[in-house]
Amino acid sequence: MRLVHVNVTQLRVAATCPRLHWFDTRATAARQDGQTVVSRIWRKGGAAPGCGALFHTAVERFNAAARSSDEVLSALEVARDPAGLQQALMRWFNASCLDLDALAARPVPLRLGFIAAVQVYMEELARLAVHARADGLPAAELRSQLFGDSRKRVDVTFHVGDDVHVHVTGAIDYVYFDPRLGKHRIVDYKLTPPTSPNSDLFQVFTYALMHHHQHGTRPDVAVFYLHPARSVREARWEEVEAKRGKIHELIASMVAWSDHARGAGGLPPPGDRAYCDGCKHERSGACVAELGHKDRGAWDRRWTALEATRGGGVPDTTEERERVAGSAPAADGPMAGELTADEPMVEDDPELDEALAVVKPGGEPPKPAETPSRRGKAPPGGERSTSATAGTGKIPPQTNTTAASGMLLGFDDHGAPVCMDPAVLRTHVSVVGAAGSGKTWMAKIIAEEALRAGIPVLAIDPQGDLVQMIEERPRDEMPPELRRPWEELKERIEPRILTPGSSHGLRLCLDPLRLPSASELSHIANPALRAEEEEGLLVAVAANLVSLCACGGEEESQRTFLYQVLRQLPRAVPIRLRDIVAAVTAPEDLGIDEVDSLIRKSERERLARRLNTFVQGPSARLFTGGTRLDFTELLRPSKPGRVPLNVVYLNALSNDDEKHFFLAALATELYRWMITTVDASSGGVNLLFYIDEARDWIPAGGSKPPAKQPLIRLFTQGRKYGVGCLLCTQSPRSVDYNVFGNTSTKLIGRLEAAQDVDRVIDWFTIEGGAPSWVAARKGAPKGSFVARWPDMSAELAGRAFRGRTLFTRHAGAWTPDRVERAVTAAGLRGDAG
């Protein structure tokens, strides 16, 4: 198998003029340093420059910061007219994202073009937001829809014939859920005149098709021209899907043109006269000298030929390949006849060096925008001086609980209770502290208080620290002032220890698999959104199975193939893993045609064999025995008044691969249960999902363990359904930044490394300003925390406190045998063991 790597910028260049791609390929081969040469297309014109690179860098910074900004949320909450909201967003943008002094030093035409483009961008954003607010969409949900989708990177492999796979990567300007349309949109912003709108649309079509393959969406697309004059070109998903053959033809042709440029056969590329005037290859005469007249050249049209014959076969011989490739006029490219560019092209974009000097980096504290503060709420940054005993290590007296209202977290140095409204759990909580700082203790307090408030808890325990919650702390160990809430928890908690793949506790089984049915999704009124949710779940299940199999090879092809299998399987009855194995072995029985265009036969057979080991082999324990994973049952109390605590103990699994797969499958099933069962309009907290030491599952950087994306999706979508997430970690630098950006409540314990202090400062900076107390967290005493949550009272802001006494046991990590003894002694085994 041959694997070719290209990016979407190269696709754009090739679609503009195939000969540019040919010359780029030859220049890349001549370099011999691994660097890819890509001609940059920047059109000169009489209008002032629009600062494209500066605009894109600044808007990317704005969108990333806005997704967790309290000021943006406040502006959306009070938004009534587009003009007022536009002004509020511009103020925050200028204060948070730009170095205004650096911008002022740039040439006047550049500044004016940039400002005009940003104003148009903010105007359109404000119009969309005000429309959504008028329709009743809550501000927090709107902010998440506008700025919360981080799926901008696209990474897809296309099979283009002759055992050639082309790996295409790229980055999208803006992807969001449009509440007016009830579906996703992908937008590409241009700061040039719309001289070649169809060519520009073709690039966004490619983005949309890749986003569909990778994330299961069906997005509409738009190209928005912001400067020098505003205009827009749009297309619906159906148009994108209809053009997919053109995209495949371009990708296949790029391989053939590259081969020709390297002297390895292939096909000569045609030229496009519309871009000749400013091209150095035209000026030097190299274009015609090397490749002949502009009309000479060919496209690889085997995709069209294959579509026309509906499975009639792919040409195998070089002679037949050239005959098919040249069967249409050479000038008829993917969007040929539609290009109308009449302005010269140059290869270098002079704006690139301007951007980084003007746009603030993500970690730089923004200047606070001048907006009225809300009475009774914590001031921006939450600055407040602590008492003289803060940080001394003294344990405060636990008193005054009669005045406590809400979740009792602990007591300050004067013995005053520190309480949090349970409603904030809906927007997620993170607990951060160095090893031995008491972070797991504090997270357990939050879980206990959620149970006391009637909120079910699902806790993921990778080591054996959380299973101890099945044992209550003896009453005589409780301070007198805490005995009443201790008794309340004792009366309410209904603990269960769940052990996937083993019978140390209540054994869990992943077979049969739960796939979304039409009836389960019928409550989603918008058919496009309903289809997107269904496809997203199927994509997630396919990805989980591929990661479990670990067959190697082309995993993207395996995921795409399994996704198609899952789509075709009948869902009237539960789908067992053996059904999937049978379908992978004989996909034609499901009516899946052209299987070899999705996955090679040898790779499909290897995938089927690997899946079969989880049905019949020693690895089958995750799919056999015990009770099926069913959240409706897990969250149902055995008697009225009880609140389930489900602790999923992973340490009985034999290796990390099984742990990662099971957690990925659990998170995917939780999402399915969430969108098919939970009433999103209820407004309450339906579940607290607690994951201990998040860095093992949601690591920072490019590492993508199987559970990472399913867990991130819970953090980005859970609040809409009242599923709050609680995580704790000792290393904030090691956990994916997007997760912390979606946690509105943060409890900071003792920090040891200066880099950890800097990372925590970064979190608060994005939210409107780092509080002064963060630096003092370095070296703070064990058990001491400072917190910030939405609508925190002003008197609590910045106040250090110590966690209360736990109501349940907290000791060393339990082994599987210790768990089994405790479950048996507590009478929790039931009938599932």
N, C-alpha and C positions, 0 to 999 in steps of 0.2 A: 504493500500500500504506500502511496506517495502522499505526503502531507505538505501543503503549501500555506504559508501565513501571509495575510494581507490585513490592512486596516481600512476603515471606512473612508478615510481621506484619500487613500489610493483608489478606492472605488469611484470617488467623486472625480478625481483627476482623469481616470480612464473613461468615465461617462462623458466628461467634457470633451476630451480628445484622446482617442486610443494611442496616438503616436506619442503623446506626452508620457504615458505609462511605459511605452517601449523604450524611450530615451532614459527614463528614470531607472528602469531595470538594468540597462547597459551601464549607466553610471554607478549603480550600486555594485555590480559585479566588478567594475574597475577599481573600486575603493579597497576591497579585500580587507576591510576592518570590521565587518559585521554591521555597519551603519547603513540604514535604508535611506535612499535619496527619494524624496517626494516633492514634486514641484508644487509650490504654493500659488494658488490662483487668487490674485487680488486685483480687482478692476480699477483702473484709473478713471476718473471722471472729472467734470468741471465743478461738481459740488464739493463742499468741505469734507474732509475725511471724517468718517464716523467712529474711528477708534475701535474697530471690531475686537481685537484681542483684549483691550482694556475693558470694554463693555462685558464681554463674556466672563472674564476673570472676576470682575466686580459683582455681577449678578449671581455667579456661582457662590461667591462668599455670602451674599445677601440671603440666598435661598437656604444655605446650610445653617446660617445663624438664626433665621426667622423661624425654623421649625421648632425651636425651643425657647423663643424669646417671649418673656412676659409682656414687654412693651408692644410687640406685634399682636399678641393675644388681646391685650387691652384695646388696641386700636380696632381690631375686628369686632370686639364686643360692643363697642359704641358706634360702629359704622352705620351711618344712615344715608349718606350721599357719597358718590364716587370722588368728587373733588376734595372733600374733607379727608377721606381715607387716603387718597393719593398724597396729600400734603403730609399726613402723619407718617406714611411709609417713607417718603422722601427725607423727612427729618431724621428718622431712625437710620436710614441708609447712609446719609451723610456722616452721622455721628459714629456709626458702628463699623462701617465698611471702607471708608475712604480716608486717606491722608490728604486733607484739603490743601495743605501747604504744598505738597508735592504736585497735586493737580494744578494748582495755580501757576506753577513754574512751566507748565506745558504750553505749546503754541496755542494762540487764541482759537484758530479754526478747529483744532483738535478738541479743545475744551468745549466749545459750543456744540460740536457734533455729538460728543459723548453725553453732555447734559440733555440735549434734545432727545437722544435715543432712550436714556434712562427715564425721562419724563413720560414718554409714550409707553414704555414698558409698565411703569407704575400705574398709569391711567387705565390700561387694559386689565391689569391685575385688580385694581380697585373696582372696576365695573363688574368683573366676575364675582368678587367677594361680596359686594353689596347685594347683587342679585341673589346669591346663595343665602345671605342673612335674611333677606326679605321673605324667602321661602321657608324660613324657620330652622335652618341648619345651625346648630350650636357653634359658637366661635372656636372652641377647642377642636371640634371635629373638622371645621373648615380649615383651620391652620394645618392639621394633619394631612388633609386632602391636597392642599396647595403646596406644602413644603415637605411633607413627611415621606414621600416616596423616594427612596435613595437608590432605586434600581436604574441608575443612569448608564452604567457600564453594560455593554452588550458583548457577548462572547459565544459565537455559534459556529459550528462546523457544517459545511455544505458538501454533499457528495455529488460531484459533477461528472461522473462517468470515468471509464477506463481505470477504475480503482484509484481515482484521485479525490482527495478530500481537501477542501479549502477552509482554513480556520480564519474567520473574520472577527475582528475586534473593533470596538469604537466606543465613543462616549456621546450621550444625548444631551442637548442643551437643557431641555426641560420636559419631564414626564410627570403628569399629575392626573388626579381624578376630577373631571369636570362635573360638578353637581347639576349644571344646567342640562347636560346631555345624559348624565347617568352612566358615563363610561370614561375610560382613560383617553388622554390625548398626548401626543408627542409633538412638541413645537421646536422648530429650529429658527433661530433669530439671525437675520442678516442686516448688516449695516452698509448695504450696497443697493443700487437701484435694481428693480426686478427685471433685469435684461434677459435672464434665462430662467424663468420661473419653473418650467417643466424639468429642467435639469436639476434645479434646487429641490424640487419635490421628489425627484427620483432618489436623491440621497436620503431623504426622510422616509421614503417608502422602504428603503433598505433597513433603516433603524427599526421601523415598525414591524417588519417581517421578522427580524432577529429578536426583537422584544417579545413577539408572539411565541416564537419557538422556545425562548429561554424562560419566560415568565408566565406563559399561558394567557396573555392579554390579547385583546382585539382592538388596538387603539386607532382612533382617527388621527390624522396628521395635519399639520399646518406649517407653512413657512411664513414668518412674520417679518416684513421689511420695515424697519424702524426709522431709517435715515438714508437719504435726505428727505424722503417722503414716505408716509405710512401707507402700507398696503398689505394685503394678506392673500395667500393662496392656500386652499384647504382641500382635503380629500377624505372620504370616509374609508373605513376599514375594507369595505367590499371592493373599492377601487385598488387598494393596496394588494389585496389578495389576488385580484385579477391580473396584476402586473408581476406576480411572482416569477413567471417564466422569463420576463425581461431581465430580472435580477440574476436568475440562474445563468442566463445566457451571457451576461456581462462577466460574471465570476469565471465561468468556463473559458470565455474568450481571453480574459486576463492571463490565465495560465498559458494559453496557446501563444499569446503575444510575448509573454516573458520568455518562453522557450525559444521563440524566434530571435529575440534580442540576444540571447546567450549562444545562438548558433546550434540549438538542440532541436531543430525541426520546428514544430509549431506552425503558426499562421502569421503572415504579415498584417500589421494593423492599418486600417484606413485612417485618413486625416479628416479634420473638420475645419473648413475655411473660416468659420466665424471667429476662430481664436488665433488666426495666423499673424495679425498685424503686430502684436506685441511679443511674439514668441521668438526667443533667441535662436531656436532651431530653424525657423523660417528665415530670419535675418542672415544667418550664416550659410544658408543653402543646404544644410545637412539633411533637412527633412526630405526634400525631393531627391537629393543625391543618394541617400541611404535607402529610401523606401519607395521612391517613384512618385507618380502623380497622386494627388490627394484621394482620388476615387479608387485607387488600387488598395486592396486589402480585403480581409474577410473576418467574419464573426463565426464563432462556434455555435451553430444552431441545432445541436443535437437534442436539446431540451424540447424545442418546438417540434422537431421531427418525432421525438418519442411521444409527446403528447398527442400528436396527430394520429399516430398509429396505435395509441392506447396499448402499449406493451409490446409493440412490434419488434423491439430489440434496439440495442445501441450499436452503432457501427464499430467494428473492431479494427479494420485495416486503415492504414494511413490514407490510402487512395480514397476509400469510401468516406473517411472523415473529412477530407478536403472537399469532396464533392458535396456533401451535406452542408459543410460550413459555408461554402461559396454559393449556395443555391439561391440566395437572395441578394439584392443589390448591396454592394459593400457599404454604401453610405447610410444604409438603414440600420442604425444602431438602436440601443435600448429605448431611447426617446427621440430618435432621429426625426427630422422634419419639424420638430417642436422647438428646437433651440433657436433663439433669436438674438443671441449676444452680438453686439456690434461694437464693443469697447475692447481696448487692448488688454492683454494679460501680462503680468510680470510674475516672476517666480518668488519673490521675497515679500513678506508682509512686514512693513517697517514699524507696525504697532507693537510687535512682540516685546521689545525692550521697554516699552512704556508701562506695561501693565503692573508688573510686580513692584515698581517704585511708587505707584499711586494707591494700590489696593492694600489694606491692612492684612497682615497674615492672620490665620485663625486664632493664634494664641495671644494677639495683642489686645489689651483691654480697651474697649471702645469708650469714647466719651459719652456719658449718659445724656440721652436726649431730654430736652426740657418738656416734660409732660407732667400734668398734675398728679401727685400721689394720692392714693385712696386712703381716706381716714380710717384709722384703726388697723391698717395692714402694715406688714414689715416694710421698712423703707428699702429702696433699691440697694442691694448688697447686704442688707440685714445687719448693718453695723450696730453694735451695742456693747458697751463695756461690761466685762464680767466682774463678779464680786472678788474680794481680796483672797478668798480661799479657793478660787478656781485654779485648777492645775496643781494643787498641793498634794493630791493623793488621798485626802481625807474622805471618808465615806459619809455622805450627808444623812441626817436622820430621815427615816421614811415616815412622814406624818402628813396630816391634813388631807387624807384621802377622801374625806367627806366632801371636800370642795372639788374633787376631781370630776371632770366631765369628758367623756370620750375614751380614747385608748390611753391607758396609763403606762407611759414609757419609763418614767423614773422620777427623780427628785433633784432639784437644784441644791446648791450649797446651803440654803436656808431651810431646806425641807419642804419647799413648795412643790406640788406635783407638776409634772410636765406632761401634758395630754395632747393628743392629736385626734382630729376628727376622722372617723373611719372612712368617710367619703374620699379622702385623698388617696386611699389605696387604689382607686380606679385609675389614677394616672401614674402608677408605678412608683416603687421605692427602691433606692440603692443604699446599702450599708457598706462603708469602706473603712478599713483600718488595718494596720500592720498585724503580723502574726502575734497572737497573745494580747491583742488590744481589747478583746471582748466583742468583736463584731458578730460572731455566731450567737453569742448570748443575746445581743440586742435584736438580731433578726428573729430569734425564738420568742422574745418578748412580743414583737409585732405579730407573729403568728398566733401566740396565745391570746392576745387582745382581739385579733380578728375573730377567733373562735368564740370568745366571750361576747362579741358583738353580733354573733349569729352568722358569720361569713365562713363558709367551708374553706378548707385549706388543702392544697395538693402540694406536697413537699418532695423535692428530688434530693435524695441523700446518697451521694457517691461513696462515702467513707464509713458511715455508721454513727454520725454525730446527732442526727435528727430522730432516729428511731427511738431514742431514749425518752421522747415526749410521750410514749405510751405509759410511762410510770410517773405518777404524781409525786411531788416532793412531800414528805410527811408534814402533817399539819403543825406539829410542835416545832418545826424548823422555820415556820412562817412568822414574821413580825406581826404583832396583834393587829396593826392597822391594815394589813394585807390579807387577813384571813377571810374577810367577806368576799373580795373578788376571787380569792383562791377557791372558795366554795362554789362560786358561780361557775367558774371554769370546770370544776369537777362535775357539776350537775349537767353541763352542756356537752362536753367533749365526747366524741365517739371515735376512738382511735382505731386505725387499721394499718397493718404493715404489709405492703404489697411487694412481692419478690418475683420479678420476671425470670422465667426459666428455671426456677427452683421452688421447693416446697418448704423453705425455712420460715416463710410467712404465708400469706394468701397468694398462691401462685397465679401469675398473670400470663396470658397467652395472646399473641397477635393474630392468630388465625381463628375465624375468617377475617379478612380485611374489610374495613368499612369504606366504601366508595360513595360519594354523594349521589343520591337519586333525585329524579325530577320532582318527586313529591316533597322531599326534604328542603329543596330550594325554592319551592313554589311561593313562599312568602316574600321573595325578592321580586318586587313588581317590575323592575326594569329588566327586560329580557336580555339585553346586552350585558348588564352587570351580572345577571344570573349565570350566563354562559361563561363569563370571565372567572367567577368564583369556582364553578365546576371544573374548568380547565386548570385553574391554579392548583386545586387539590389533586387532580390527576397527575400533574407535573411533579408535585411534591412526593407523592407515593412512588412514582417511577424513579425519581432521584434517590429516594431512600433505599429502594431495592437494589439499584445499581451500586450504591456505596457499600451495601452489605455484601454483595457478590464479589466486589474487588477483582474483577476479571482482567483488569488492565485494558490496553487497547483504546479504542475511541469511545470514551464514556459518553460524550455528547450524542453519538449515534445510538448507543445503547439506551440512553434516556429517551430519546425521540421515539425509538422503536417501541419501548415499553409503554410510553404514553399512548401511542396508537393502539396497542393491545388493550390497555385498560379502557380506552374510549369505546372499543367494540364489544367488550365483554358484557353480557346481559346482567342487569343488576336487580332483577326481580327476586333473586335469592342471594344469600350471602356468598361472596366470592372467596374461595379458599386458595391457598397458595398453589395447591396441585392444579387448580384450574388455570392459573397463570402459567405454570410450567407447560401444560398441554398446549396453551395458546401460543407460547413462544416457540414450541417445537413445530407446530403446524399452523402458522398464522393465516394461511390461505383458507382454513376452515372458518375463520371469522370474517372473511371477505376482504382481507387486507391485500391489496394488489401491489405489485412492484416493490416487494419486500427488499430486494437487493439494492434499491435506491436509498433505503433507510439504513441498512446495516449489512455487512458482509455475512455470507452464510456461515463461515467458520466461526465468526464472532458470536453470531446468534446461537449456534449450537453450544458454544462454550458457556454462554449466558444461561441457556436452558439446563445444562449439566450442573452448573453452580447453584442455580435456584433449586434444583432437585435435591441437593444435599441438605437443604433446610426443610425438606419434606420427609426424607427417609434416612438421612445420615445422622452422625453423632451431633451435628450442629442444629438439629431440628428442635431443640428444647424451647427456643423462643416461640415456636409455632405449634407446640403440642402441650397438652395437659393444662390443668387449671381453668381459670375463668377468663373469658374474652375481655379485653380492654373496652369498657363501656362507661363513659363518664356520667351518663344519666343514672346508672346504678350506683356508681361510686359516690356520687354526691347526694344520694337519697338516704336520709337517716333511717335507722331501723324503727324508731319511735318518735312521735312528736316531741319537739323541744330539744332534741339532740342535734349536734352540728358535727359533720364528719371531718376528721383529720386523716387524710390518706398520705402515708409516707411511702414513697417508692424507693426501696433499698436496692441499689445497683451493685453493691460489693460482692454479691453472690455470683455475678456473671464472671466468666473465665478470663475475659480480656477486654481491653479498651475498645476494640472494634465493636464488640457486642454492646457495650455500654453506649457508645455513640449512636449506633443504629437504633437501639431501643428508645433512647431519648428523642431522636429525630422522629421516629414513628409515633411516639407519644405526643410530641408537640404538634405533629400533623393531624393526628386524630383529635386532639384538643381543639385545634382550629376548626376542623369539620364540625365537631359538636357545637362549638361556639356560634358559627354562622347559620347552622341549621336548627338549633334548639333555643338559643337565648334570645329573649326579647330585647333588642337594642334600645328600645325607647323607655325601658323601665327606670333608668337613671340611678339604680343602686349598684352595689358591688356584689356580684354573683359568685365570685371565686377569687381566692388569693393563690397564685401560682408561685411557689417559693423554690428557688434554685440556689444551692450552696456552692460557693467558689466558682463563680461564673467564668473565670478565665480558661478553665479546661474545656468549656463547651462553646464559648463565644469569644474566641481570641481576637486580639487586635491584628491589623495588617491583612495580608493577602491569604493567610491560612484559612481554609474552608472545610473544617470537619463537618460531617453529615448533619449534625444538629444545629449548626450555626444559623443558616437561613430560616429554618422553621421556627427557631426561638426568636430571632429578630422580628419575624412576622407577628409573633404574639405581642411583642413590645410595641410594634407600630399600629396594630389593629385591635388589640385586646381592650383598650379603654372604651372603644365604641360599644362593646358588648358587656361592659362591666366586669371584665376579667383583668384584675390587677396583678402585676408581676412584682416580686420581691427578690432581689439578688444581693449577695454579699461577696466581697472579694478583698484580698489583702494587697492587690496590685492594680491600682486603677489604670496604669499604663498598659496593662496586658489584656484589657477587655475592650471589645469593639466600641469605638467612640459613639456610634449611632445608638447603642443601647442606653448609654448614660444620657444622651441627648433626649431620650424619650422617657426618662424618669424625672418626674416633677418634684419628688421628695428625696432629699439626700441627707443621710446621717453620717457625719465624718468623725471617726474615732482618732486614735493616735496614728500619726504618720511618721515614718522613719526616714525615707529617702527624700532628698530635695526635689527629685524628679516627680515623685508622687504629689508633693505639694504643688508643683507647677501644673501638673495635669488637673488637679482639683480646681486650681485657679482658672484654668482654661474653661472648665465646665461652667463655672459661675460667670465668667466673662461673657460667654455666648448668651447667657440668660439676662444680661443687663448690668453686670458689674461684679467683680470679685469682692466679697466682704473682707473686712480687715482681719477677722478672726481666723481665716484659713491658715495664715503663716504660723499662728500659735499652735496649730494642731501637731506640728512636728515636736515629738517628744512629750506629748500630753500624757497624763497618767492613764493606766489601764482602767477601762470601764467608763471613761469620760467621753462624752459625745457633744457635738453641736449640730443642730439640725436646721434645715429650711424646707418648708413645704408651702403649697399654695394657700393664700389667705391666712398665714400665720399671724397671730396677734403681735403687735409691736413690742409688748413686754417680753416675749419669748425670743425675739430675734437676737441671735448672737450669744445666747445664754448657754453656758456649759452645764451639763447635767450628767448624772450617773444612772445607769439602768437599774430598775427595781429588781428585787429578788425574783428568780424564775419560779413559776408554779409547778414546773415539771422537772424531771431529773436532767442533770447536765454533768457528764463525766467523760471518761475516755471513750474513743470510738469503739463500737461493738463489732465483733466478728460475726460471720453468718451463724455459727453455733450459738453464740450469745443471743442473737436475735431469735433463733428458734426456741431457746429456753424461755425467753421473756414472753414470746407470743403464746406459747403453751401455758405458762403460768397465769397469764392474764385472761385465758379463755377466749382468745381472739382468732383461733384457727378456723372456726366455723366448718362449713361443709366443703370448702374449696381446696383443703390441703390434701 
